[in-house]
Amino acid sequence: MSAGYVVVGVSHRTWTGAVRDALSAEPAEVPELLARLRLAGLGQAVWLATCDRVEVIAADPEPEPAAAAVAAVLAGRVGLPVAGLADQLRILTGPAAVRHLFAVAASLDSQVVGEPEVLGQVKAAYRQGVAAGMVGSELDAVMRAAFAVAKRVRAGTALSEGPTSIAAAAVDIARDLHGDLGRRQGLLLGLGDMGQLMVQRLRSAGLGGLTVMTPADARAEAAARRLGCHYAPFATLDTVLAGADIVVTAVGLGRYILSAESVAVALRRRRQPVFIIDAALPTDVEPAVGEMEIAFVYDLGDLERVALRGRGSREAAAAAAWTLVDQAVAGFCRERAERAATPAVAALRGHFEAVRRRVLAEAGGAGAEEATRRLVNRLLHQPCEALRRLAAGTDGAGRAERAAAERLLGTLFALEPAAGDDDGDNRGGDRSSPVPPAPEDDEQWAGYHEPG
């Protein structure tokens, strides 16, 4: 039985900060989470955890029970019953699940459309699934197709230029404000994807130092090791803030991480300008901070407007990317459907070949005409017997089943409907080619000659 595709998870579009923090997982935790999915009955699954989403992508012959099992695992990690998480869960199956995965890989479902980090995260999730033995042929096929779609989107549209341009605009503003970045200290608050992209570009441009902190200290410490920079407990925010020349916020809890009061205190202590990039959705910085004389606050919209001066918006690029995704979904689903028919085609071919060999063995020295006549009669024996049984049914259900069978035969063998029999019923009298008898033994069948 072929597997159907399932996506179950939460994302920046649905989750609360508390659920996000409870579901967030460092790479070292993923093998244990995949083991939980296996115990829940999933044979093929990957666990995708980014700053925008936590989603399980799975392949299973029974998508609905599989989705329920994944929902239970996610709810268990949060410490809630499934009903308590239901309003934040997104459950997709079939082509909708495929389309969502392709869109995620192509960065069409990110907080900032076109951001380049998510494809690497999807690939990392795939590799962890492979290492855990949780990627079978069906899941492998859809994941590889997602990578191919993302590559086509990046190569065939200008979608990926936007986030790169936004980060470049942030670097330009930082240099205009602070000059040589090598003498400046950066602070990353939170681990949102765009925030990490910003600090990566700033460090590539020569940023002198970087400190990472988040409300969840363990995650910040792990991220600092991964990024090769300093870590500070969140409780020390006021002290670290006073020493930061460039602050990038990427928490997005729905409450202000940088209040006007805390920034005012930091500015009095430092007596120098601070460049604050609010890369979170929802925003992390209290609006009043932007009114302070030496606090220069830019959110993602501000940076995008700087990056797109003299250029059109990226709406056309996004539309072109969605077209590529939809074409890929249609092609992938068609190919998988055709592949699912392969066992039936192989079985039919094998059956016909076995009948051919038996007829040739029984025909002995019969000529080609007699041998082929016997072969045709033998191949038609079972289908004709089934049609006769259906024709014997006089109720509405029987007639509908017979009509459906005849339509299927017409599709499979490109048959023209018999004259006077447009709807598959025999109200117009006898057919020009009546259903042949289905005798008990091969000798009687071999002697049957079709009319005409």
N, C-alpha and C positions, 0 to 999 in steps of 0.2 A: 504494500500500500504506500502510495507517495505521501510525503509530508506536506502539511500546510504551514504557512508562516505566521508568526505571532510576535507582536511587540507589546510589552506591558511596562509601564514606568511612569515617572513623574519628571517634569521639566520646569524651566523658568516660566512657562506659560500657566502652570497649574499649582506649583508647590508653595508651601509656606516655608519660612526660614527654619523652623524647628524640624520639619520633615526632611528638608535638604541636609541639615547637619546630621540627622540620625542615619540617613541612607548613604551619605558620602563614604567612600571607601578608598583607602590607599591601595596601590597595586599589590602589596604583599597580602592584603586581605581577600583578594578576588578568588584565589583557589578554594578557600574555605566556603565562600559564597556559592561558587559553582558546585561544590560538593553538596550543599544544601538543596540546590536545584535538582541535582541527580537523585537525592533521597526523596524529593517530592515527585519523582516520576519523569523528569525531563531527561531525554537522551541527547538532545542537541540544543545547546544554548551558549550565548556569550553575555557577559555582564559589562555593560558600557556605563562608566561613571566619569562624567566631566563636571565642570562647574555649572553647566547649563542643564544637566539632566542625569538621571540614573534610570537606565532602561535595560530590560532583558530582551534580547532578540533570540527567538527560538524557532525550531522546526519540529513539527509533531504531526502524526497522522490524525490526531483529534485536537484541533486548535482550541476549541472552547474549554475543555477540561484542562488543557495545558495552560491557558491563560489564567484560569482560576488558581492553578497550583502556583504559578509565578506570583500572582497577587498575594497569596497567602504567605509566601516567603518574604516578600517586600514588607507586608504588614507586620510580620513577626520581627523583622529587623528594627522596625520603628517602635515596636511594643504596643501596637494597636490591633484590634480586630479588623478584618478586611473592610467591614462596613465603615469603620472610622477613617479609613484611607480612601474610600471610594470616590469622594468628590475631587480628589487630587490625582487619581490614577487615570491614565489614558491607556485604553486597550484597543488594539487594532489587529485584525486578522486578514489573511488572504492578500489580494492586490493592494489594499490600503496599507497593510504592514510593509509590503515591499516598497511602496511609494515613499512611506515615511523614512525607512532606512536609507533609501537613495538620497532623499532630501537632506537628511542629517549628514551623511558623508560628504555631500556637495556643499555643506554649510548654508543651506537655504532655510534651516529651522533654528539657526543660532540667534542669540540676542543681537549680535551684529552680523548681518548677512554677509557671507563671503570670508569670514575670519578663517585663517589657515590652520588653526590648531586642531580642529575637530577631526579631520581626516586621519591625522596621526593617532588620535585617541581611539578612533574606531579600529584602526589597524592593530593597535596595541591590545584592544579587547579581543579581537580575533585571534591574535597570537596566544593570548592567555587561554582562550577556549580550546585551541588546538593542543596546547601543552597539557591541559587537563583531560584530554580525550573527549571533549564535549562538542566537537565539530565534525559532523558526518557529511555525506556527499550533498545533501539538500542545503544545509546551512552554509557549507563551503561555497556552493554555487551562488547563493544570493549575496554573500559577503564579497566575493570576488567581483560580482556584477556591480555592487555598490562602489567598489574602488574604481572600476572602469568608468562608471558614470561621473564620479567626482573628477577624474582626470580629464574627461571630455569637457566638463563644465569649466574647469580651470583653463584648458587650452582653447576652448571655443568661445568663451565670453570674457568680458572685462570684470566679472563679478569679484574676483580675488583682488583687484586693484584697490578696492575701497578701504578695507581694513589696513592694508599696507600703507596707503596714502594717509589714513588717519594717524597711524603711528609715526609716520614721517613728519606729519604736521606737528605732532607733539614734540618731537625732537627739535624741530625748527624753532618752536616757541620757547622751549627750554633754553636753547642757545641764545636766542634774542634776549631773554631775561637774565640768564646767568653767565653767559660767555662760555669759557672753558668748562666742560662738564666733568673733566677729570678731577676738579677740586670740589665737586658737589656730592652731597649725600642724598640717597633716595630712600623712600619708605614705601613698601607695598603693603597695603591693608586689605586682606582678603586674597582669595586665589581664583577669582573669576578669569575666564580665558582671555578676555580683552585686557584685563589688568596685567596678566603675565606677558601678553604680547607687547604691551607698552614698555614694561621694564626691560624686556629682552632687547628692544630697539634702543632704548636709552643706554643700556650697558654696551651694546655694540657701538654706540656713538661715543663711548668713553666715560660713562658715568663712574665716578670715583668709588662709590660704595653703595651697598643696598642692604636694608634690613627688612625682614618679613615678619608680620604678625597678623593673627586672625583671632576672632573670639574663641575659636577652638585651638588651644595652644599646641596640642599634639600634631594637628595637621600643619600648623605653621612651622614647627620644628622639622617635620619630615620634608616639607617643601624647601626649607632653607638648605637642608643637606642636598636635595636634588638640584637646586639652583646654584649651589656653591656660594652662599652668602650668609649674612648674619641672621640670627633669630632673636626676638625679644618677646617676653610674655606680654599679653594684651594689657595686663594691669599697669604696665609701664608706658602706656601710650602717650601720656602728657609729656613725659621726659624725652622720649624718642622724637615726638613731634617737634619739639623746640629745636632739635638739631637737624631736621630734614629740610633740604632745599627744594626737593621735588617729592610730592606725595601722590601716589596712585592708589585710589580706593576701588575695591572690587569685591565688596562683601554682599550687598544686595539683600539685606534682611528685612527691608521695609521700614526701617527706622534709621535715624541719622547717626552715623558712626562718628562723624566730625561735627560737633556742635559749634555754634558761633562762640560760645563761652570758652571752650577748650582751645579753639584756634586763636582767639584774642589773647589768651594767656600765653600761648606759644609765641605769638608775634611780639609781645612785650618783652619776652626773654631773649629772642633772637635778634630783633631789630633789623631784620633783612627780609626781602621779599620771599614769598613761597609760591611755587607753582603747584597747583592742585588739579589733578586729572581725576574726575569722577567717572570711572569706567563701569559703574554698577547700574543695573536696572532691577528694581527701583533704586533711585539715587541714594548715595551715602552721605552727602554733604548738605548741611542746612543752608537754605538759600541766602540767609543773611551773611554768610561767610564771603560770598561774592561781592558784597558791598564794602568790604574792608579795604583800606587804601593800598596795602602792600600784599594782599592775598589775591592771586590771579587764578580764578577757578574756571575750568573748561570741562563741560561734559562731552559725551560722545557726539551729540548733535553739533555742538560748537566746533569740535575738531573736524567733523565731516564737512561743515560749511567752509572751513579754512581750506581743507583738502580739495574741495570741488569748485573753488573759485575759477571762473572761466570755463567750466565744464558742465555738461548736463548731469542729471542725477543718474543713479545706478538702477533706476526702475527698469529701463530697457534691458540691461544686462541680466537682472533677476528674471524678467519675463522670458528671455532667451534660455536661461538656465532651466527654468521650469519646463519649457518645451522639450529640452533634451531629456530631462528626468522622465516626463510622461511618455516620451517615445521609448525610452529604455525600459520602463515598467511594462508597456504593452509588448515589446519584443521579448522580454524575459518571461513574462507569464505565458505567452504563446509558445515559446520554446519548451518551457516546463510541461505545459499541457500536452504538447506533441510527444515529449519524452515519456510521459506517463502512459501513452498509448502503445509504446514499444513492446511491452510484454504481451499484450493482446495480439499485436501484429505478428510477433514471433511465434506465438502459439498457433495462430491461424495458418501461417506459412508452414509450420511443422506438421500440422494436421493434414493440409493439402498434400504435402510431400509424402507423408505416410500412406495416404489413400492412393496416390499415384503409383507408388511402389507395389502396393498390394494388387492393384488392377493390372499392372504390367505382368506381375507374376502369374495371375490367374488367366490372363488373356492368351498366354502361350505364344503360338505363332500367328495370332490374329493380326490383321493389317492395321495400319494407322487409323483408318476411319472407324473400325469396330472398337479399337482400344480407346480412342478418344471419346467415342459415344458412351462406352461403359464408364469412363472416368467422369464425364459430365454428369451422368445419371447418379453415380455413387456420391459425388460431391453435393448434389442437390437433394439427396435423400433426407438428411436430417432437417435442413431448412424447410423443405416442403412439408414434412411431417409436422413441424412446429406450426406452420401456417395453417394447416388443416385443423389442428387443435384449436387455434385461435378463431378460425372461421366458424367452428362449431358453437362458439359462445354466442348466445342470442341476447344477452343483457347489454345495457349501455356500456358497462365497464369492459366487457369482452370485445365489443365493436371498437371501442377507443384503443384498446391494446393492440388489436389487429391493425388498425389504421396507423398507429405509431410504428409498428413493426414494418409495415409496407413502406412508410416514409423513410425509415432508416435504411431498408434495402435499396430504395431508390437513390438515397444519398451515397451509399457505399459503392453501388455498381452503376450509377448514372443511368438508371432505368427511366424510360418514358412511361407515364401512366397509361393503362389500358384504355382504349376508346370507350367512352360512355361511363367512365369510372373515376371522375375527377376527385371524389372525396374518399376513395378507398372502400366505399360500400358497394354492394353488388346489386343495387336497385335496378340497374339498366338491363338485367338479364345475365346470361352466362358470359363469362370472360372469353375473349378471343384466345387466351392462353390459360386454360383452367389449371388449378392446382393439381399436379399429378398424384396418383395413388402412392401410398407408402406401404408396400407389401412387407410381409414378415421376413422373407429370406432373400439373399443376394441373387439366387437364380431367377426368382420371379421378377426382382427389380431389374436385373440385367436384360430381361426380355421386353421391358417397357420401352415404347417408342413415343416420343412426344408428337402431338398433332402437327401436320404440315410437313 
